[in-house]
């Protein structure tokens, strides 16, 4: 005889509410940053995470003996590791690596387009770092490029200042430039942000090196531009008061549900 109790369904009982997911805090930060830059006329450009040595280093005026090319900083791939994998990269046996910055996207964009233009290139990058509270082997960057006939450092300062004020919803944020060196810009600057009465390093930037413009078949006497790069992870850590970058990649729902 069938037990009727096993077939009983209480139709008056409340249903089980399905839990809804939400965007990762890094995705939220990248989306907000993208919206801000797009409101200033920047186009979003994308490119591959698997890159060639030319786009990641050579075209960006990074010398062959630069420390960034060493195994200590860069994940290089052996040809036999990717031989049977589908890839959009045409290498002609050129050395392959996981991109160390999204500057390679800027080179690819300049090959296809003619100035004037302004773009941002958000995306994941990889470096052989010792993992700790402020360093990871993968993180997200957002880089920007603007090329025109009269683009200058004053334009760069205005763009970054407006972006930071909108990103952190704080009109009192100020920035300053400190002289620095990067192979792909001349002059180069470190950008500091005054946030809650403290100066924090937030980005690297400068005027695009004339040699890069020349590599892209653009006359440096006619065109000039600025470029900048900042870590989305660092922006999110400051915005959400997170003290350990590893939490973003832990998959711990107790952490992620707070956003």
C-alpha positions in Angstrom: 0.0 0.0 0.0 1.4 3.4 -1.0 2.2 5.8 1.9 0.1 8.9 1.1 2.2 11.1 3.3 5.1 10.8 0.9 2.9 12.4 -1.8 1.6 15.2 0.3 2.5 18.7 -0.8 1.7 21.7 1.3 0.7 24.2 -1.4 0.4 26.9 1.3 4.1 26.7 2.4 6.3 29.6 1.2 8.5 28.8 -1.8 12.2 28.6 -1.6 13.6 31.9 -2.8 16.3 31.5 -5.4 19.5 33.4 -4.6 20.5 36.0 -7.2 24.0 36.5 -8.2 25.7 39.8 -8.8 28.8 41.3 -10.5 32.2 40.8 -9.0 33.6 43.9 -7.3 36.4 44.1 -9.9 33.8 43.9 -12.7 31.8 46.7 -11.0 34.9 48.8 -10.7 35.8 48.3 -14.4 32.2 49.0 -15.5 32.2 52.3 -13.5 35.6 53.3 -14.9 34.5 52.5 -18.4 31.3 54.6 -18.0 33.3 57.6 -16.7 35.8 57.5 -19.5 33.2 57.0 -22.2 31.3 60.0 -20.9 34.6 61.9 -21.7 34.6 60.6 -25.3 36.9 57.6 -24.8 36.3 54.4 -26.8 36.8 51.0 -25.2 39.4 48.9 -27.0 40.1 45.2 -26.4 42.9 42.8 -27.3 44.3 39.3 -26.7 45.7 38.2 -23.3 48.1 35.9 -25.2 50.6 38.3 -26.9 53.7 38.4 -29.1 57.0 40.0 -28.0 56.5 42.7 -30.6 53.3 44.1 -29.3 54.1 43.7 -25.6 57.7 45.0 -25.8 59.3 46.0 -29.1 56.6 48.3 -30.4 56.5 50.1 -27.1 60.2 51.0 -27.2 61.1 48.6 -24.4 64.7 47.6 -24.9 65.8 43.9 -25.4 67.7 44.0 -22.1 64.9 45.6 -20.1 64.3 43.6 -16.8 60.6 43.3 -17.6 61.4 40.8 -20.3 63.2 38.4 -17.9 61.5 35.3 -16.6 61.3 36.9 -13.2 58.6 39.3 -14.5 57.1 37.7 -17.5 55.2 34.5 -18.2 56.8 33.2 -21.5 55.2 30.3 -23.4 57.0 27.5 -25.1 55.9 27.0 -28.7 55.1 23.3 -28.1 52.7 24.4 -25.3 50.4 26.2 -27.8 51.2 24.3 -30.9 47.8 22.4 -31.0 45.7 25.2 -29.6 43.6 27.6 -31.6 44.8 31.2 -31.4 44.0 34.5 -33.1 47.7 35.4 -32.8 49.8 35.0 -36.0 53.3 34.5 -34.6 55.6 33.4 -37.4 57.5 31.6 -34.7 57.7 34.8 -32.6 58.0 34.3 -28.9 54.7 34.4 -27.0 53.8 35.5 -23.5 50.9 36.4 -21.3 50.6 40.2 -21.6 52.2 42.2 -18.8 50.1 45.3 -19.5 47.3 46.4 -21.8 49.5 48.8 -23.7 49.7 46.2 -26.4 46.0 47.0 -27.2 47.0 50.6 -27.9 49.6 49.4 -30.5 47.1 47.2 -32.2 44.5 50.0 -32.2 47.0 52.5 -33.7 47.9 50.1 -36.5 44.3 50.1 -37.6 43.1 53.6 -37.0 44.2 57.1 -37.8 44.2 60.0 -35.3 42.7 61.9 -33.7 41.4 59.3 -31.2 41.1 58.6 -27.5 40.7 55.0 -26.1 40.9 53.1 -22.9 42.0 49.4 -22.8 40.8 47.6 -19.7 41.7 44.0 -19.1 43.6 41.3 -17.2 47.4 41.2 -17.2 49.9 38.8 -15.8 53.3 39.2 -14.0 55.5 36.7 -12.1 55.0 38.4 -8.8 55.5 37.1 -5.2 51.9 37.0 -4.0 51.2 39.1 -0.9 48.6 41.5 0.3 49.3 44.0 -2.4 50.7 41.8 -5.3 49.1 39.1 -7.4 50.3 37.1 -10.5 47.2 38.4 -12.3 45.3 41.6 -11.9 43.3 44.1 -13.9 44.5 47.3 -15.6 42.9 50.2 -17.3 45.1 52.1 -19.7 44.3 55.2 -21.7 45.6 56.8 -24.9 44.8 60.1 -26.5 46.4 61.3 -29.7 45.7 64.6 -31.3 47.7 67.6 -32.7 47.7 69.6 -29.5 47.3 67.0 -26.7 49.4 67.9 -23.7 50.1 67.1 -20.0 47.5 69.7 -18.9 44.9 67.6 -20.8 46.2 64.4 -19.1 46.0 66.0 -15.7 42.4 67.1 -16.2 41.3 63.7 -17.5 42.8 61.8 -14.6 41.5 64.3 -12.0 38.0 64.2 -13.4 38.0 60.4 -13.6 39.2 60.0 -9.9 36.7 62.5 -8.6 33.9 60.7 -10.3 35.1 57.2 -9.5 35.4 57.9 -5.8 32.4 60.4 -5.7 34.6 63.0 -4.1 35.1 66.5 -5.7 37.9 67.3 -3.3 40.3 64.8 -4.7 43.4 66.4 -6.1 46.4 65.0 -8.0 50.1 65.7 -8.5 52.7 64.7 -11.0 56.2 63.4 -10.1 58.9 62.9 -12.7 59.5 59.2 -13.6 60.8 57.0 -16.3 58.9 54.6 -18.6 60.3 53.5 -22.0 57.1 54.3 -23.8 56.6 57.9 -22.7 58.7 61.1 -22.7 58.4 62.8 -20.4 57.1 60.2 -17.9 55.3 60.9 -14.6 53.9 59.1 -11.6 50.5 60.3 -10.6 49.6 60.7 -6.9 46.1 61.2 -5.6 45.3 63.2 -2.5 42.7 61.1 -0.8 41.5 61.8 2.7 44.5 64.1 3.3 47.0 61.4 2.2 49.0 61.2 -1.1 48.7 57.8 -2.7 50.4 56.7 -5.9 47.7 55.8 -8.3 49.0 55.7 -11.9 51.9 55.9 -14.3 51.6 58.3 -17.3 53.3 60.7 -19.7 53.5 61.9 -23.3 53.7 59.1 -25.9 57.3 58.6 -26.9 58.0 60.0 -30.5 59.6 56.7 -31.4 56.3 54.9 -30.8 54.4 57.3 -33.0 57.1 56.8 -35.7 56.7 53.0 -35.4 53.0 53.5 -36.1 53.8 55.6 -39.2 52.6 58.8 -37.5 54.7 61.9 -37.9 55.8 63.0 -34.3 56.0 66.6 -35.6 52.3 66.5 -36.5 50.8 64.3 -33.8 51.3 64.0 -30.1 49.5 62.3 -27.3 49.4 61.1 -23.7 49.1 57.6 -22.2 48.3 56.4 -18.7 47.8 53.2 -16.8 46.4 52.3 -13.5 45.4 49.1 -11.6 41.7 48.4 -11.3 42.4 46.2 -8.3 44.1 49.1 -6.5 41.2 51.5 -7.3 38.7 48.9 -6.0 40.8 48.3 -2.8 40.9 52.1 -2.1 37.2 52.5 -2.9 35.9 49.6 -0.8 38.6 49.7 1.9 40.0 46.3 1.1 43.5 45.5 2.6 44.4 42.3 0.8 44.3 41.9 -3.0 44.1 38.1 -2.7 40.5 38.4 -1.5 39.4 39.3 -5.0 40.5 35.9 -6.4 39.7 33.7 -3.4 36.2 32.8 -4.5 35.1 33.3 -0.9 31.3 34.1 -1.0 31.5 35.7 2.5 33.7 38.4 1.0 31.9 38.7 -2.4 28.4 39.0 -0.9 29.5 42.3 0.7 29.4 44.0 -2.7 
